[in-house]
Amino acid sequence: MSDYILTASVRNDLGKGASRRLRRANEQVPAIIYGGEQAPQAIAVDKTRFYKSIEDEAFFSSVITIEVEGKAQQVVVRDLQRHPYKPLVTHADFMRIDATHEITMRVPLHVVNEESCKAIKDEDGELHVLSNEVEVSCLPKDLPDYLEIDIAEVTLGTTLHLSDLSVPAGVTLVALSHGEDHDNAVLSITQAKTRGSDDSEAEEEGGNTAEGEEGEGSNE
């Protein structure tokens, strides 16, 4: 679990106009913390550290500490609202977590050992990643930054499903809890498509036809 710490202040001046003024100042990002037994709290997150954190993929699948005027709260990211065409975050939603209660989060899937996979390296296999993330349920302390899919020994023609993934102790895949019908495919390695001789012959015939047409045109 990654260690991210953000600093923030309580936001008392609310509304769209207040948020616009905050963004124009270019020092903080409007946000809200909700969940748990406490009431939702409007905050303003210090922009520099926040923008640096969101560059890291693991930030979105990690427990984050937000220090609001010196008081620390444990949260996870629930939503980021972005400007339609500028590289700006206009608002952030954080949800409080309880160390004793499981949380449900989406974590990325990372394919490893592609360069040593014989099906790809020696058998002209083609990798198809069918899912880039997966939903997990676990206690906050067990939340992984990502799950790995090791394809070093995966053979040509193989399709891997959720049930084939290796997950850490204490972590469950949400989809599988709904039954075997939800054991979705996440990755496959198939034979790379090659151009057959028929295609080559068709191209050659097409080329000959074109040459013949050019010749007829030159005689006129």
ZADO-1210 file (C-alpha; in nm, 4 decimals, padded with zeros to 6 digits):
<atoms>
<atom x="00.0000" y="00.0000" z="00.0000" code="MET" pos="1"/>
<atom x="00.1486" y="00.3312" z="-00.1054" code="SER" pos="2"/>
<atom x="00.1946" y="00.6180" z="00.1363" code="ASP" pos="3"/>
<atom x="00.0407" y="00.9437" z="00.0109" code="TYR" pos="4"/>
<atom x="-00.0060" y="01.2476" z="00.2310" code="ILE" pos="5"/>
<atom x="-00.1993" y="01.5559" z="00.1214" code="LEU" pos="6"/>
<atom x="-00.2567" y="01.8779" z="00.3102" code="THR" pos="7"/>
<atom x="-00.5817" y="02.0719" z="00.3002" code="ALA" pos="8"/>
<atom x="-00.7818" y="02.3449" z="00.4663" code="SER" pos="9"/>
<atom x="-01.1508" y="02.3653" z="00.5504" code="VAL" pos="10"/>
<atom x="-01.3499" y="02.5370" z="00.2766" code="ARG" pos="11"/>
<atom x="-01.6178" y="02.7615" z="00.4205" code="ASN" pos="12"/>
<atom x="-01.6795" y="02.9730" z="00.1118" code="ASP" pos="13"/>
<atom x="-01.8953" y="02.7361" z="-00.0950" code="LEU" pos="14"/>
<atom x="-02.0703" y="02.7464" z="-00.4318" code="GLY" pos="15"/>
<atom x="-01.9595" y="02.7561" z="-00.7954" code="LYS" pos="16"/>
<atom x="-01.8312" y="03.1108" z="-00.7699" code="GLY" pos="17"/>
<atom x="-01.6175" y="03.0258" z="-00.4688" code="ALA" pos="18"/>
<atom x="-01.4746" y="02.7206" z="-00.6461" code="SER" pos="19"/>
<atom x="-01.3871" y="02.9306" z="-00.9511" code="ARG" pos="20"/>
<atom x="-01.2090" y="03.1858" z="-00.7338" code="ARG" pos="21"/>
<atom x="-01.0176" y="02.9063" z="-00.5642" code="LEU" pos="22"/>
<atom x="-00.9059" y="02.7619" z="-00.8959" code="ARG" pos="23"/>
<atom x="-00.8051" y="03.1016" z="-01.0301" code="ARG" pos="24"/>
<atom x="-00.5768" y="03.1475" z="-00.7285" code="ALA" pos="25"/>
<atom x="-00.4040" y="02.8323" z="-00.8616" code="ASN" pos="26"/>
<atom x="-00.2866" y="02.7167" z="-00.5189" code="GLU" pos="27"/>
<atom x="-00.5590" y="02.4720" z="-00.4102" code="GLN" pos="28"/>
<atom x="-00.8132" y="02.2315" z="-00.5602" code="VAL" pos="29"/>
<atom x="-01.1764" y="02.2234" z="-00.4379" code="PRO" pos="30"/>
<atom x="-01.2646" y="01.8872" z="-00.2855" code="ALA" pos="31"/>
<atom x="-01.4952" y="01.7068" z="-00.0455" code="ILE" pos="32"/>
<atom x="-01.4492" y="01.4293" z="00.2098" code="ILE" pos="33"/>
<atom x="-01.7531" y="01.2144" z="00.2889" code="TYR" pos="34"/>
<atom x="-01.8447" y="00.8788" z="00.4387" code="GLY" pos="35"/>
<atom x="-01.8207" y="00.7230" z="00.7807" code="GLY" pos="36"/>
<atom x="-01.9994" y="00.8658" z="01.0809" code="GLU" pos="37"/>
<atom x="-01.8853" y="01.2221" z="01.0176" code="GLN" pos="38"/>
<atom x="-02.0686" y="01.4767" z="00.8066" code="ALA" pos="39"/>
<atom x="-01.9325" y="01.5605" z="00.4590" code="PRO" pos="40"/>
<atom x="-01.6590" y="01.8225" z="00.4767" code="GLN" pos="41"/>
<atom x="-01.5730" y="02.0699" z="00.2011" code="ALA" pos="42"/>
<atom x="-01.1979" y="02.1199" z="00.1774" code="ILE" pos="43"/>
<atom x="-00.9325" y="02.2784" z="-00.0420" code="ALA" pos="44"/>
<atom x="-00.6334" y="02.0530" z="-00.1194" code="VAL" pos="45"/>
<atom x="-00.2891" y="02.2015" z="-00.1721" code="ASP" pos="46"/>
<atom x="-00.2404" y="02.1823" z="-00.5465" code="LYS" pos="47"/>
<atom x="00.1333" y="02.1120" z="-00.5887" code="THR" pos="48"/>
<atom x="00.1462" y="01.7880" z="-00.3924" code="ARG" pos="49"/>
<atom x="-00.1951" y="01.6772" z="-00.5196" code="PHE" pos="50"/>
<atom x="-00.0996" y="01.7204" z="-00.8875" code="TYR" pos="51"/>
<atom x="00.2257" y="01.5342" z="-00.8306" code="LYS" pos="52"/>
<atom x="00.0363" y="01.2483" z="-00.6636" code="SER" pos="53"/>
<atom x="-00.2181" y="01.2013" z="-00.9430" code="ILE" pos="54"/>
<atom x="00.0656" y="01.1430" z="-01.1888" code="GLU" pos="55"/>
<atom x="00.1207" y="00.8117" z="-01.0092" code="ASP" pos="56"/>
<atom x="-00.1172" y="00.5325" z="-01.1115" code="GLU" pos="57"/>
<atom x="-00.0998" y="00.3807" z="-00.7615" code="ALA" pos="58"/>
<atom x="-00.2522" y="00.6944" z="-00.6089" code="PHE" pos="59"/>
<atom x="-00.5957" y="00.5890" z="-00.7324" code="PHE" pos="60"/>
<atom x="-00.5818" y="00.2490" z="-00.5635" code="SER" pos="61"/>
<atom x="-00.4196" y="00.3537" z="-00.2361" code="SER" pos="62"/>
<atom x="-00.5201" y="00.4671" z="00.1088" code="VAL" pos="63"/>
<atom x="-00.4413" y="00.8386" z="00.1313" code="ILE" pos="64"/>
<atom x="-00.3839" y="01.0530" z="00.4378" code="THR" pos="65"/>
<atom x="-00.5340" y="01.4012" z="00.4169" code="ILE" pos="66"/>
<atom x="-00.4251" y="01.6406" z="00.6897" code="GLU" pos="67"/>
<atom x="-00.7039" y="01.8939" z="00.7241" code="VAL" pos="68"/>
<atom x="-00.5670" y="02.1777" z="00.9335" code="GLU" pos="69"/>
<atom x="-00.3493" y="01.9360" z="01.1282" code="GLY" pos="70"/>
<atom x="-00.6067" y="01.6583" z="01.1720" code="LYS" pos="71"/>
<atom x="-00.5359" y="01.3432" z="00.9695" code="ALA" pos="72"/>
<atom x="-00.8079" y="01.1466" z="00.7924" code="GLN" pos="73"/>
<atom x="-00.7709" y="00.8210" z="00.5993" code="GLN" pos="74"/>
<atom x="-00.9450" y="00.8317" z="00.2602" code="VAL" pos="75"/>
<atom x="-00.9522" y="00.6865" z="-00.0910" code="VAL" pos="76"/>
<atom x="-01.0210" y="00.8662" z="-00.4189" code="VAL" pos="77"/>
<atom x="-01.3772" y="00.8220" z="-00.5398" code="ARG" pos="78"/>
<atom x="-01.3940" y="01.0705" z="-00.8269" code="ASP" pos="79"/>
<atom x="-01.1977" y="01.3418" z="-01.0030" code="LEU" pos="80"/>
<atom x="-01.3747" y="01.6000" z="-01.2160" code="GLN" pos="81"/>
<atom x="-01.1537" y="01.7361" z="-01.4904" code="ARG" pos="82"/>
<atom x="-01.1719" y="02.0390" z="-01.7168" code="HIS" pos="83"/>
<atom x="-01.3106" y="01.9390" z="-02.0591" code="PRO" pos="84"/>
<atom x="-00.9965" y="02.0442" z="-02.2500" code="TYR" pos="85"/>
<atom x="-00.7407" y="02.1884" z="-02.0074" code="LYS" pos="86"/>
<atom x="-00.5122" y="01.9612" z="-01.7985" code="PRO" pos="87"/>
<atom x="-00.6871" y="02.0698" z="-01.4770" code="LEU" pos="88"/>
<atom x="-00.8742" y="01.8920" z="-01.1977" code="VAL" pos="89"/>
<atom x="-01.1770" y="02.1023" z="-01.1093" code="THR" pos="90"/>
<atom x="-01.2966" y="01.8996" z="-00.8095" code="HIS" pos="91"/>
<atom x="-01.1985" y="01.5879" z="-00.6128" code="ALA" pos="92"/>
<atom x="-01.4139" y="01.3482" z="-00.4099" code="ASP" pos="93"/>
<atom x="-01.2550" y="01.1506" z="-00.1256" code="PHE" pos="94"/>
<atom x="-01.4261" y="00.8832" z="00.0836" code="MET" pos="95"/>
<atom x="-01.3331" y="00.8162" z="00.4451" code="ARG" pos="96"/>
<atom x="-01.2345" y="00.4619" z="00.5320" code="ILE" pos="97"/>
<atom x="-01.2421" y="00.2543" z="00.8486" code="ASP" pos="98"/>
<atom x="-00.9489" y="00.0218" z="00.9134" code="ALA" pos="99"/>
<atom x="-01.1890" y="-00.2453" z="01.0424" code="THR" pos="100"/>
<atom x="-01.4231" y="-00.2432" z="00.7421" code="HIS" pos="101"/>
<atom x="-01.3591" y="-00.3786" z="00.3936" code="GLU" pos="102"/>
<atom x="-01.3552" y="-00.1391" z="00.0999" code="ILE" pos="103"/>
<atom x="-01.4214" y="-00.2003" z="-00.2673" code="THR" pos="104"/>
<atom x="-01.1758" y="-00.0459" z="-00.5131" code="MET" pos="105"/>
<atom x="-01.0658" y="-00.0819" z="-00.8733" code="ARG" pos="106"/>
<atom x="-00.6965" y="-00.1637" z="-00.9080" code="VAL" pos="107"/>
<atom x="-00.4901" y="-00.1809" z="-01.2289" code="PRO" pos="108"/>
<atom x="-00.3645" y="-00.5014" z="-01.3897" code="LEU" pos="109"/>
<atom x="00.0028" y="-00.5133" z="-01.4893" code="HIS" pos="110"/>
<atom x="00.1258" y="-00.7675" z="-01.7439" code="VAL" pos="111"/>
<atom x="00.4812" y="-00.8855" z="-01.6637" code="VAL" pos="112"/>
<atom x="00.7420" y="-01.0989" z="-01.8444" code="ASN" pos="113"/>
<atom x="00.6050" y="-01.0265" z="-02.1899" code="GLU" pos="114"/>
<atom x="00.9609" y="-01.0118" z="-02.3243" code="GLU" pos="115"/>
<atom x="01.0347" y="-01.3669" z="-02.2042" code="SER" pos="116"/>
<atom x="00.7050" y="-01.5246" z="-02.3077" code="CYS" pos="117"/>
<atom x="00.7904" y="-01.8002" z="-02.5586" code="LYS" pos="118"/>
<atom x="00.4466" y="-01.7840" z="-02.7199" code="ALA" pos="119"/>
<atom x="00.5178" y="-01.4247" z="-02.8201" code="ILE" pos="120"/>
<atom x="00.8951" y="-01.4382" z="-02.8674" code="LYS" pos="121"/>
<atom x="00.9289" y="-01.7692" z="-03.0507" code="ASP" pos="122"/>
<atom x="00.5824" y="-01.8619" z="-03.1793" code="GLU" pos="123"/>
<atom x="00.4699" y="-01.5332" z="-03.3315" code="ASP" pos="124"/>
<atom x="00.1950" y="-01.4916" z="-03.0732" code="GLY" pos="125"/>
<atom x="00.0013" y="-01.1708" z="-03.0293" code="GLU" pos="126"/>
<atom x="-00.0940" y="-01.0396" z="-02.6851" code="LEU" pos="127"/>
<atom x="-00.4482" y="-00.9121" z="-02.6295" code="HIS" pos="128"/>
<atom x="-00.5135" y="-00.7330" z="-02.2994" code="VAL" pos="129"/>
<atom x="-00.8882" y="-00.7521" z="-02.2470" code="LEU" pos="130"/>
<atom x="-00.9068" y="-00.5702" z="-01.9141" code="SER" pos="131"/>
<atom x="-00.6829" y="-00.3021" z="-01.7654" code="ASN" pos="132"/>
<atom x="-00.8262" y="-00.3080" z="-01.4134" code="GLU" pos="133"/>
<atom x="-01.0281" y="-00.5225" z="-01.1762" code="VAL" pos="134"/>
<atom x="-01.2529" y="-00.4588" z="-00.8765" code="GLU" pos="135"/>
<atom x="-01.1316" y="-00.5972" z="-00.5426" code="VAL" pos="136"/>
<atom x="-01.2634" y="-00.6056" z="-00.1887" code="SER" pos="137"/>
<atom x="-01.0380" y="-00.6082" z="00.1178" code="CYS" pos="138"/>
<atom x="-00.9445" y="-00.4320" z="00.4387" code="LEU" pos="139"/>
<atom x="-00.7614" y="-00.1026" z="00.3798" code="PRO" pos="140"/>
<atom x="-00.4322" y="-00.2504" z="00.5046" code="LYS" pos="141"/>
<atom x="-00.4485" y="-00.5232" z="00.2381" code="ASP" pos="142"/>
<atom x="-00.5289" y="-00.2987" z="-00.0585" code="LEU" pos="143"/>
<atom x="-00.2780" y="-00.3709" z="-00.3400" code="PRO" pos="144"/>
<atom x="-00.1461" y="-00.0982" z="-00.5695" code="ASP" pos="145"/>
<atom x="-00.2007" y="-00.3366" z="-00.8623" code="TYR" pos="146"/>
<atom x="-00.2277" y="-00.7050" z="-00.9546" code="LEU" pos="147"/>
<atom x="00.0296" y="-00.8752" z="-01.1757" code="GLU" pos="148"/>
<atom x="-00.0397" y="-01.1117" z="-01.4630" code="ILE" pos="149"/>
<atom x="00.2754" y="-01.3161" z="-01.5241" code="ASP" pos="150"/>
<atom x="00.2706" y="-01.4475" z="-01.8812" code="ILE" pos="151"/>
<atom x="00.6202" y="-01.6016" z="-01.8879" code="ALA" pos="152"/>
<atom x="00.4764" y="-01.9550" z="-01.9124" code="GLU" pos="153"/>
<atom x="00.1510" y="-01.8779" z="-02.0927" code="VAL" pos="154"/>
<atom x="00.1198" y="-02.0840" z="-02.4090" code="THR" pos="155"/>
<atom x="-00.0106" y="-01.9860" z="-02.7503" code="LEU" pos="156"/>
<atom x="-00.3890" y="-01.9971" z="-02.7746" code="GLY" pos="157"/>
<atom x="-00.4404" y="-01.9461" z="-02.4003" code="THR" pos="158"/>
<atom x="-00.7046" y="-01.7164" z="-02.2521" code="THR" pos="159"/>
<atom x="-00.6664" y="-01.6140" z="-01.8879" code="LEU" pos="160"/>
<atom x="-00.9706" y="-01.5360" z="-01.6736" code="HIS" pos="161"/>
<atom x="-01.0217" y="-01.3626" z="-01.3407" code="LEU" pos="162"/>
<atom x="-00.9971" y="-01.6983" z="-01.1650" code="SER" pos="163"/>
<atom x="-00.6440" y="-01.7374" z="-01.3040" code="ASP" pos="164"/>
<atom x="-00.5180" y="-01.4225" z="-01.1323" code="LEU" pos="165"/>
<atom x="-00.2969" y="-01.4457" z="-00.8259" code="SER" pos="166"/>
<atom x="-00.4301" y="-01.2199" z="-00.5508" code="VAL" pos="167"/>
<atom x="-00.2723" y="-01.1376" z="-00.2126" code="PRO" pos="168"/>
<atom x="-00.4074" y="-01.2833" z="00.1103" code="ALA" pos="169"/>
<atom x="-00.7160" y="-01.0997" z="00.2319" code="GLY" pos="170"/>
<atom x="-00.8082" y="-00.9744" z="-00.1153" code="VAL" pos="171"/>
<atom x="-01.1081" y="-01.1051" z="-00.3111" code="THR" pos="172"/>
<atom x="-01.2171" y="-01.0353" z="-00.6674" code="LEU" pos="173"/>
<atom x="-01.5656" y="-00.8874" z="-00.6535" code="VAL" pos="174"/>
<atom x="-01.6837" y="-01.0323" z="-00.9852" code="ALA" pos="175"/>
<atom x="-01.6067" y="-01.3895" z="-00.8779" code="LEU" pos="176"/>
<atom x="-01.8272" y="-01.3510" z="-00.5712" code="SER" pos="177"/>
<atom x="-02.1232" y="-01.3256" z="-00.8119" code="HIS" pos="178"/>
<atom x="-02.0654" y="-01.6716" z="-00.9581" code="GLY" pos="179"/>
<atom x="-01.8839" y="-01.8527" z="-01.2376" code="GLU" pos="180"/>
<atom x="-02.0744" y="-01.6594" z="-01.5046" code="ASP" pos="181"/>
<atom x="-01.8742" y="-01.3519" z="-01.4011" code="HIS" pos="182"/>
<atom x="-01.5336" y="-01.5136" z="-01.4489" code="ASP" pos="183"/>
<atom x="-01.4447" y="-01.2727" z="-01.7281" code="ASN" pos="184"/>
<atom x="-01.1471" y="-01.3055" z="-01.9602" code="ALA" pos="185"/>
<atom x="-00.8644" y="-01.0612" z="-01.8916" code="VAL" pos="186"/>
<atom x="-00.5953" y="-01.1605" z="-02.1397" code="LEU" pos="187"/>
<atom x="-00.5266" y="-01.3898" z="-02.4350" code="SER" pos="188"/>
<atom x="-00.2389" y="-01.4828" z="-02.6632" code="ILE" pos="189"/>
<atom x="-00.3347" y="-01.5786" z="-03.0168" code="THR" pos="190"/>
<atom x="-00.1511" y="-01.6549" z="-03.3365" code="GLN" pos="191"/>
<atom x="-00.0594" y="-01.3305" z="-03.5080" code="ALA" pos="192"/>
<atom x="-00.2449" y="-01.2814" z="-03.8332" code="LYS" pos="193"/>
<atom x="-00.0278" y="-01.3276" z="-04.1403" code="THR" pos="194"/>
<atom x="-00.1015" y="-01.2419" z="-04.5011" code="ARG" pos="195"/>
<atom x="-00.1810" y="-01.5572" z="-04.6934" code="GLY" pos="196"/>
<atom x="-00.0700" y="-01.6468" z="-05.0418" code="SER" pos="197"/>
<atom x="-00.4213" y="-01.5731" z="-05.1706" code="ASP" pos="198"/>
<atom x="-00.3809" y="-01.2111" z="-05.0617" code="ASP" pos="199"/>
<atom x="-00.0451" y="-01.1880" z="-05.2373" code="SER" pos="200"/>
<atom x="-00.1896" y="-01.3362" z="-05.5545" code="GLU" pos="201"/>
<atom x="-00.4836" y="-01.0990" z="-05.5427" code="ALA" pos="202"/>
<atom x="-00.2494" y="-00.8026" z="-05.5079" code="GLU" pos="203"/>
<atom x="-00.0373" y="-00.9317" z="-05.7970" code="GLU" pos="204"/>
<atom x="-00.3444" y="-00.9726" z="-06.0164" code="GLU" pos="205"/>
<atom x="-00.4589" y="-00.6266" z="-05.9203" code="GLY" pos="206"/>
<atom x="-00.1197" y="-00.4876" z="-06.0147" code="GLY" pos="207"/>
<atom x="-00.1258" y="-00.6619" z="-06.3521" code="ASN" pos="208"/>
<atom x="-00.4737" y="-00.5287" z="-06.4232" code="THR" pos="209"/>
<atom x="-00.3640" y="-00.1769" z="-06.3422" code="ALA" pos="210"/>
<atom x="-00.0641" y="-00.2100" z="-06.5699" code="GLU" pos="211"/>
<atom x="-00.2891" y="-00.3386" z="-06.8495" code="GLY" pos="212"/>
<atom x="-00.5241" y="-00.0441" z="-06.8120" code="GLU" pos="213"/>
<atom x="-00.2329" y="00.1995" z="-06.8232" code="GLU" pos="214"/>
<atom x="-00.1073" y="00.0292" z="-07.1408" code="GLY" pos="215"/>
<atom x="-00.4474" y="00.0580" z="-07.3093" code="GLU" pos="216"/>
<atom x="-00.4653" y="00.4236" z="-07.2189" code="GLY" pos="217"/>
<atom x="-00.1238" y="00.4920" z="-07.3720" code="SER" pos="218"/>
<atom x="-00.2296" y="00.3441" z="-07.7096" code="ASN" pos="219"/>
<atom x="-00.5120" y="00.5922" z="-07.7521" code="GLU" pos="220"/>
</atoms>
